[in-house]
Amino acid sequence: MRIHVQNPPNDPHFEITKAQWNAALARHPDMGPMAVSFARDDEGFAGAIGEAEVLLTWTRQLRARFPKGALPGLAPRLKVIATTSAGLDPAAPFDWLPAEVALLNNRGTHGDKAGEFGIMAILMLHTRMPAFVEQQRREEWKPIFTSTLEGRRVLIIGLGALGGGIARRARAFGMRVIGVRNGAAPHPDCDETHPAEALDSLLPGADFLVLACPLTERTRNILSRERIALLPPGARLVNMARGPVWDQEAVLDALDAGHLEGCVTDVTVPEPPPPGHRIWKTPGMIVTPHISADDLVRYNDRTLDILMENLRALREGQPLPNRVDPARGY
């Protein structure tokens, strides 16, 4: 099998290397030798894609590499496109993807790191850390006392790897965990699960709301201005999904008005926000630069393990665990 790894042109932290590839083969000796090439530029891509059966690349490159109608002609042997991201919204709509080419996401890579980030954000908000940061800037010493998380209700929208990782850690702190997903199938780390249609009835009881869902047409603006108003006064919010899943201006208005106690967001609209944007200085808001789920040490190794698991399934004629349904977008 011929594999091509197309790295982004400038990403010193997460470029997949030949040494990492060889280590992955050592962990999966049954996959045997493979012909693999690596590139980070257009010339390297052009030289490899015509013979590649499997392409591993970054999601944001897909639509530029494969404009509508380019496949299968550009890559007649291509069977699998594997991406290094869980969310594939930058590649939508998927009108460029032939039905015979399997598109894989990187679901399963992010859960542990996202879970740690999510519970950190919840703890920061519960401890009133944004208020302490603002007091420090004013050189003000003013105690604010809080309780433990036990018994607090956290509502998590999206129960994939991100939301599931957060749910597991929230349960460990004694929180009441309510999950929202497509359907109402139970989740092992949630006390309750509900379909998305029940969201409006759940928001008034949420001490914390965590957004961890993929961006699709169904989830775009799922946290609207009207739904923000349904949250109880003093609720706290964490966004680890995508910027367009919420009404960002409405969130900032709710923070300014005191309806929301605080917010930690790892995503923004636009991304990054321009200098002078109100999100930088809104009281109660903490912004991180889209780093919540990326494990600097283990990300590439896990990415390659997931690819091997899917290629093994392909070889054995089994369903590919990470195959994306273009109609759903994940």
N, C-alpha and C positions, 0 to 999 in steps of 0.2 A: 504494500500500500504506500502511495506517495503522499506525504504530508507537507504542506507549506505553512510556515508561521510568519504572518505579516505583522511585525511590531509597529507601534506608532513611531513617528520620526523623532520625537523628543519625550521620552519617558524613562528616565534613569532608574526609577523606583520599581517599575513593574514590567520591564522588557523581559521576555522569556528567552533564556539563553540555552545554548547547546548543552552546557553542563547540567542545567535543570532538566532538560529533555532526557539526557542519559540517566540521570538519577530516577526519573519516572519509569523508564524502561526497566531499571534494576528492581523497582518496586512491583513491576508488572511483567515478570519474565515470560509469561505465557503469550504476550503480544508479539514476541519475536522481533527480529530486525525490521526496521522500516526505513524507507528513503525519506529524509526530512531536509528541508531547506529553510533558511531564515533570511528575512530582509526587513528593512525599515524605510526603504525608499521606493519610488515609482518604478525605477528600473528593475529592482529585484522582484517586485510584484509581477511586472510584465514578463519577466523571464521564467517565472515559476508557474503562473496560474494556468497556462495552457495544458500542463501535464498533471496538475494537482487533482487528487481524488478527495482530499480533505483540506480545508482551509481553516486555520485558527487565527482569529484576528479580533480587533477592537470594534465594538458595535458602531461607533460614530464614523467608521470608515466605510460602512457597507453601502449606503446609498450612493456615495461618490464613486466607489469602485464598480458598482453594478447598477448603472442607470437602467431604467425600464427597457427591456428588450435585449440587454447585453448578454443574458444567459438564455440558453446554454452555449451560445456561440463562442463567447470569450473563454469559457472553461468547459469544454465538452465532456471531460472525464469527471467533473466535480459531482460528488455524492453527498458531501456533508460540509456545511459551514458552521463552525463552532465559534462562539463568541466568548469574550472574557467578562461579560457583564450578565447580571441577572435580569435587569430591565432592558427591553429592546425597543422602547419607544422612539429612540433616534432613528431606527431603521424603518419605522412605519410611515406610510402604508406599505404592505408587503407585495405590491403589484410587480415588483422586480424579481420575485422569487419563484422559480418554476416548482411545480408540485413534486417533481421527482428529486429535488434537492432538499435534504433535511436540514433545518435550521435549529441549532442547539443554543440554549442559554447556559449560564454558569451557575444555575440554582444549586445551592448547597455549599458554596464557597464562603458565604457571608455570615452565616448564622451566629457563630461564636463571637466574632468581633462586634457584629451589630447588637447582639444581646448585651454585651458589656457596655457598649456606648449607650444603648437605650436605658439601662438601669442607672448608669451614671447620670444621664440627663434627668431622669425622674428624681433621683436623690438630690441633685443640684437644685431643682425647682422646689422640692419639698423642704429643703433646708434654707430656702430663700437666698440662695447664692447670688442671683442677679442683684438683689437689693444690697447685699454686702459688697459686691463689686462697685456699685454706684456710691456707697458710703465711703469706701476706701478712696475713691477718686476725690471725694469732698473732704478727706481727712477727718472723717466723722466716726466716732466710737459709739455705737448704739446697738445694744443687744436686741436680737430678735429670736425668740425661743419657739421651737417647733417640737412635734412629737415624732414617733416612729411611723414607718409606712404600714405597719400591720393594720389590716382591716380597710385600708383605703381602696377605692375602686378605680381600676385602670381599664379603659376601653381601648382596645387595639383593633384598628382597621387594617386587615390584611394579615393572614396567618401562614405566610410562606416562611422561608428561612429567616427573614428579618423579624417578622412579627412573632414567629414561634420562639426564636431565641430570646426575645424580650419577655414573652409570656413565662418562659421557664424561670428566668431570674426574678421576675416580679412575684411569682408564686413562692420562691425561696424566701422572700422578705415578708411573706404573710399577706400580700395584697389579694384583693378579690379581683380576678382576671376575667374580663368579658371580651370575647373575640367576635369580630364581624368578618364574615367571609361570604363567598358565593355558596349559598346553601347553608344548612344548619348542622352539618356533620360535626360531631364532637371533636375536640382537640385535646390531647393528653395533658396539656399545660394550662388549659382554661377551665374555670369553674362553670362558664356558660359560653355557648356559641350561638350566634344569631345570623340570619341572612341580612344582606345589605338593606333590604326593604324595611327592616326594623330599626334602622339607625336613628331616626327622629325620636323614637320612644326611649332610646337608650342614652342619648346625650344628656338629658337633665340629671342623670344619676352619676355622671362621670366626674371623679376628682381629677383624673388625668386622662388625656386623650392622646394616643400615639397613632400617627399615620405611618403605615409600613406597607402600603399596597403598591402594586405596579401602576404605572400611568397608562390607562386605556381610555377609550371614549366613555366607558361607564364610570370611571373614577375621576375623570377630569372635573375639577371644581366640586368634588364630593363634600368638601368642607366649605360651604357657601356662607355668605354673610348671614343668611337666615338660620343656618344650622349653628353658627357660632353663637348666635343669640339664644339658642336652646341650651347651651352649656350653663351650668350654675355659676353664679358670681364667685370669682376666686379660682376657677378651674385653671389647670395648667396643661400646656400643649407641647408635644414633641413631633416634629416632622422629619422622618428619615426616608420618605418616599420620593416624590418629585415635586418641584415647585408648583406646577399647574394643578396639583390635586387640591389646592386650597385657594381661597380668595385672600391673597397676601395683604392687600390694602385693608380688607376687613379685619384681619388678624391684628394689624398694627393699630387700627382704630380702636379695637377692643382692649388692647394693652394700654393705649393712651387714656381710655375712658375708665380703666380699672376693672372692667368686666373680667378680663383674663388676668390672673396673678403673674404669670410668666410664661416664657416660651423658649425652647431650644430648637433651632432648625439647622439642618445640615444641607438644605437645598433652598434656592431662592429663584425669584423671577425678576430680571434676568439673572443668569449665573455666569460670572460674579456680578453683584450689584455695582452700579457705577459709583464713583466718588460723590458724596453728598446725598445719596439715597437715604430716605428716612429710616430704613431698616437698620442702618449702622448705629443709630443713636436712640432708637425708641426704647424708653425705660422698660425693663423686664425682658428684653430680647437678647438672646445669645446666639450668634451666628458662627457656624463652623464651615469650612470650605469643602464640602462633599467628601468627607473622609471617614464617615461613621462605620462603614462595613469593610474597609480595605485593610487586611492584615499584611503589614509590610514584610514579615518573615515568611508566612505560610501561604500567601495568596497564590503565587504561581505554582507551587507544588500541588495545592488542592485543585487548581484549574486543570493541570495536566492529569491528575488522578481522575477527575470527572470525564475528561476527554477519553482516557483509556477505558473507563467503564462503558462509555457509549460506543466506542469502536469495538469493544468485545461483544456488546449486544448486536451491533451491526453484523459482525462476522458470524454470529450464531443465529442470525435471522430472528432476533427478538426485538420487541419495541424499544426504541431509544429513550432512556429515562429522562433526558433533558430536551426532548424535541418540543419545539414551540408550535402551538396552534396559531397560525396567522390570523384566523378569524377572531380569536380572543386576545391576541397580542402578547401572550405569555405561555 
